């Protein structure tokens, strides 16, 4: 019989995770699969009410060459969780750091070798020995303009030296092909290769995980994606030189998803699931008595959020907990009195965020 996550006992949650772990192991223990219980406990002080929401979240972004595996795992996990009311099973595929670039199919040819194209659908692919910059952008995106101008500047300065070993490629998500062509010509960004990927045929923006622009990828001489993220976080020119020399990149955006920071055990001094349960229990009756004290305040909340992440490899869980205290409106004396009451419960082995 379907029931909410909050209605599951500790033993039932463990049994559920064990079933998901069996699916995980059956399919080769992929590092990209993540599972967590998200808890939000909201104490509405000026209403004297507590609202608790718990959601089971299973997510993962598999490499495209593991699409069949990802589809099978999603179906199996969805079946196992069918009686859980609050659940989110989001398992899909996209290219990522550590994987091969693959071939971009159906991209509209806008400008190649400083010659404007006719939008014909072509492939964009890596050739052995080349370093590629893939820059997803749009003409209407203000933060995209400076990085694209920098791409042009790099090619003006270093293009002859780099030759055909370096390609800087703009992949536009614009809706209007004519506007894209005009923008490239007006800005004189013709040393950059430009393609149109929102032409109804190309699916590159989905396959490369584009959720916002600018979004860039660096591909090394072997065709492996070695960076994915915002261009402002890197010295792109230096990265290209390092990749040409066969050096590895480090820093933000260079680690495979799920590969670096997944320790699997609660850090010393951090909150545990027991701390979360105690906070909920301790504030359940307390908040009822706060209704009168906080009644004159415009906004008055004491909120705990918890991401309880399960590590399938070790079987351990870690909790990322934050307690938010929000007190606004009323006079200073009322705010101060309510804040002092909140201190009885917002102090603990977790992150504290006060807005008073």
C-alpha positions in Angstrom: 0.0 0.0 0.0 1.5 3.4 -1.0 2.7 5.6 1.9 4.8 8.7 2.5 8.5 8.6 3.2 7.9 10.0 6.7 5.6 7.1 7.5 8.5 4.6 6.8 10.3 3.3 9.8 14.1 3.3 10.0 14.1 -0.4 9.2 11.8 0.1 6.2 14.0 2.8 4.8 17.0 0.5 5.3 15.2 -2.3 3.5 14.3 0.1 0.6 18.0 1.2 0.3 19.1 -2.4 0.3 16.8 -3.2 -2.6 18.2 -0.2 -4.5 21.7 -1.2 -3.6 21.1 -4.7 -5.1 20.1 -3.0 -8.4 23.2 -0.8 -8.2 25.5 -3.8 -7.8 23.7 -5.9 -10.4 24.5 -3.2 -13.0 28.2 -2.9 -12.1 28.1 -0.3 -9.3 28.1 2.8 -11.4 29.7 5.8 -9.7 27.1 8.2 -11.2 24.1 6.8 -9.2 23.2 8.8 -6.1 20.5 8.2 -3.5 19.3 10.4 -0.6 16.5 11.2 1.7 15.7 15.0 1.7 14.0 16.3 4.8 12.5 19.7 5.3 11.1 20.6 8.7 9.4 24.0 8.7 8.3 25.5 12.0 5.9 28.4 11.2 6.2 30.4 14.4 3.5 33.0 14.0 1.0 30.2 13.1 2.2 27.7 15.7 2.5 24.9 13.1 5.1 22.4 12.0 5.2 21.0 8.5 7.5 18.2 7.6 8.3 16.9 4.1 10.5 14.0 3.3 11.4 12.9 -0.3 13.4 10.0 -1.6 15.6 11.2 -4.4 17.4 8.8 -6.7 19.4 10.6 -9.4 22.2 10.1 -11.8 23.7 11.2 -15.1 25.2 8.3 -17.0 27.6 8.5 -20.0 25.7 8.2 -23.2 27.4 4.8 -23.9 25.7 3.5 -20.8 22.2 4.6 -21.8 20.8 1.0 -21.9 22.1 0.4 -18.4 20.7 3.7 -17.2 17.2 2.9 -18.7 17.2 -0.5 -17.1 18.2 0.8 -13.7 15.6 3.6 -13.8 12.9 1.1 -14.6 14.0 -1.3 -11.8 14.4 1.4 -9.2 11.0 2.9 -10.1 9.4 -0.5 -9.6 11.1 -1.0 -6.2 9.9 2.5 -5.1 6.4 2.2 -6.5 4.8 2.3 -3.1 6.7 5.4 -1.9 4.5 8.5 -2.5 7.2 11.2 -2.3 9.9 10.1 -4.6 12.0 11.5 -7.5 13.8 9.0 -9.7 15.8 11.1 -12.2 18.3 8.9 -14.1 19.4 10.1 -17.5 22.4 10.3 -19.8 24.8 13.0 -20.9 28.4 13.4 -21.8 30.6 14.4 -18.8 34.1 14.8 -17.6 36.1 11.6 -17.9 34.1 10.4 -20.9 34.8 10.7 -24.6 33.3 13.6 -26.5 31.4 11.6 -29.0 30.0 13.1 -32.2 27.6 16.0 -32.4 25.1 15.2 -35.1 22.9 17.6 -37.1 24.6 20.9 -36.1 23.8 23.8 -38.4 26.9 25.1 -40.1 27.1 28.9 -39.5 30.8 29.8 -39.9 33.8 27.6 -40.6 37.3 28.7 -41.8 36.1 32.3 -41.7 33.4 31.5 -44.3 29.7 32.0 -43.5 27.7 28.8 -44.0 24.2 28.0 -45.1 23.0 26.2 -42.0 23.5 22.8 -43.6 23.4 20.0 -41.0 26.8 18.6 -40.3 28.8 16.6 -37.8 31.1 18.1 -35.2 33.7 15.6 -34.0 37.1 15.4 -32.5 40.2 14.3 -34.5 43.1 12.7 -32.8 45.8 15.1 -31.6 43.4 18.1 -31.4 42.3 20.1 -28.4 38.8 21.4 -28.6 36.8 24.1 -26.8 33.1 23.6 -27.1 31.4 26.9 -26.1 27.6 26.7 -25.7 26.3 30.2 -25.9 23.5 32.5 -27.2 23.4 36.0 -28.8 20.8 37.1 -26.2 23.0 36.1 -23.3 25.0 39.0 -21.9 27.5 36.8 -19.9 28.2 34.8 -23.1 29.6 37.8 -25.0 32.9 38.3 -23.2 34.0 34.6 -23.4 33.1 34.5 -27.1 35.1 37.7 -27.7 38.0 36.1 -25.9 37.8 33.0 -28.1 38.2 35.3 -31.1 41.1 37.1 -29.5 42.9 33.9 -28.7 42.7 32.8 -32.3 43.9 36.1 -33.6 46.9 35.9 -31.2 47.6 32.2 -31.2 45.8 30.7 -34.2 48.8 30.6 -36.5 50.9 28.9 -33.8 48.2 26.4 -32.8 47.3 25.6 -36.4 44.8 22.7 -36.8 45.7 21.3 -33.4 43.3 23.7 -31.6 39.7 24.3 -32.5 37.5 26.8 -30.7 33.8 26.0 -31.4 30.8 28.0 -30.7 27.5 26.0 -30.3 24.6 28.5 -30.3 21.3 27.7 -28.6 19.6 30.6 -30.3 16.2 30.1 -31.9 16.8 32.4 -34.9 19.5 31.3 -37.4 19.5 34.6 -39.2 20.0 36.6 -36.0 22.9 34.3 -35.1 24.6 34.8 -38.5 24.2 38.5 -38.3 25.6 38.6 -34.7 28.7 36.6 -35.6 29.4 38.9 -38.6 28.7 42.1 -36.8 31.0 41.1 -34.0 33.7 39.8 -36.4 33.9 36.6 -34.5 34.6 34.6 -37.7 37.8 32.9 -36.6 35.7 30.8 -34.2 33.9 27.9 -35.7 30.1 28.5 -35.3 27.3 25.9 -35.4 23.6 26.2 -34.5 22.4 23.4 -32.2 18.8 24.5 -31.5 17.7 23.8 -35.1 15.2 21.1 -34.4 17.6 18.3 -35.5 20.6 18.6 -33.1 20.3 17.4 -29.5 23.8 18.5 -28.3 22.6 20.9 -25.6 20.8 18.0 -23.9 23.5 15.5 -24.4 26.2 17.8 -22.9 24.1 18.8 -19.9 23.5 22.4 -20.8 21.2 24.0 -18.2 22.4 27.6 -18.6 24.9 29.5 -20.8 27.8 30.1 -21.1 28.6 26.4 -20.7 32.0 25.2 -22.0 33.9 22.0 -22.3 37.5 21.3 -23.0 38.5 18.1 -24.9 42.0 16.8 -24.8 44.1 15.3 -27.6 42.7 11.9 -27.0 39.1 13.1 -27.3 38.3 12.9 -23.6 36.3 15.7 -21.9 38.6 17.1 -19.2 36.6 20.2 -18.1 33.0 21.2 -18.0 31.6 24.4 -16.5 31.7 28.2 -16.7 34.6 29.7 -18.7 35.2 32.4 -16.1 36.5 29.7 -13.7 39.5 28.8 -15.9 42.4 30.3 -17.7 41.3 28.8 -21.0 44.4 29.7 -23.0 46.7 28.2 -20.4 44.5 25.1 -20.2 44.8 24.6 -24.0 48.6 24.9 -23.9 48.7 22.4 -21.0 46.6 20.0 -22.9 48.7 20.3 -26.0 51.7 19.2 -23.8 49.7 16.2 -22.5 49.3 17.6 -19.0 46.2 16.9 -16.8 43.9 19.7 -15.7 42.9 20.1 -12.0 40.5 22.2 -10.1 36.8 22.9 -10.2 35.0 21.2 -13.1 37.7 18.7 -13.9 36.5 15.7 -11.8 34.0 13.1 -13.0 30.6 13.5 -11.5 30.5 11.5 -8.3 34.1 10.6 -8.5 35.9 13.0 -6.2 33.9 14.1 -3.1 32.0 10.9 -2.4 33.4 9.8 1.0 30.4 8.0 2.2 30.6 8.6 5.9 29.4 11.3 8.1 32.2 13.8 8.9 33.2 14.3 12.5 31.1 17.0 14.2 28.4 16.9 11.6 24.7 16.2 12.3 23.3 12.7 12.1 19.9 11.3 11.3 19.3 11.1 15.1 20.0 14.8 15.4 17.4 15.5 12.7 14.8 13.3 14.4 15.5 15.0 17.7 15.1 18.5 16.2 11.7 17.5 14.7 10.5 16.1 18.0 11.8 18.9 20.2 10.2 21.7 18.0 6.9 19.9 17.4 5.2 21.0 20.6 7.4 24.0 21.1 6.2 25.8 18.0 2.6 25.6 19.2 3.6 27.8 22.1 5.4 30.3 19.8 2.2 31.4 18.1 1.4 34.1 20.6 5.0 35.3 21.0 5.6 35.6 17.2 2.1 36.8 16.3 3.1 40.3 15.6 5.9 39.3 13.3 5.5 39.5 9.5 7.7 36.4 8.9 8.9 33.9 11.6 10.3 30.5 10.7 12.7 28.0 12.1 13.6 25.6 9.3 15.8 22.5 9.2 16.9 21.0 5.8 18.8 17.8 5.6 20.3 15.9 2.7 20.9 12.3 4.0 23.1 10.9 1.2 23.6 7.1 1.0 26.8 5.7 -0.2 26.2 2.3 -1.9 29.8 1.4 -1.9 30.2 1.5 1.9 26.6 1.3 3.1 27.2 4.5 5.2 25.1 7.7 5.1 26.2 11.3 5.6 23.9 14.2 6.6 24.3 17.7 5.3 22.1 19.8 7.6 21.3 23.5 7.8 19.0 25.3 10.2 17.6 28.6 9.0 16.1 31.2 11.4 14.0 33.8 9.7 12.5 36.6 11.8 11.2 39.8 10.1 8.7 42.6 10.8 7.4 43.7 14.2 9.4 45.8 16.6 12.9 45.1 17.8 11.9 43.8 21.2 9.5 41.2 19.6 12.2 40.1 17.2 14.8 39.8 19.9 12.5 37.8 22.2 11.6 35.3 19.4 15.2 35.0 18.3 16.2 34.1 21.9 13.6 31.4 21.9 14.9 30.0 18.6 18.4 29.7 20.0 17.1 26.9 22.2 16.8 24.8 19.1 18.9 26.3 16.3 22.2 25.5 18.0 23.8 22.1 17.2 26.2 20.2 15.0 25.0 21.8 11.7 25.3 24.9 9.6 23.3 27.9 10.9 21.8 30.6 8.8 20.1 33.5 10.6 18.1 36.2 8.9 16.9 38.5 11.7 
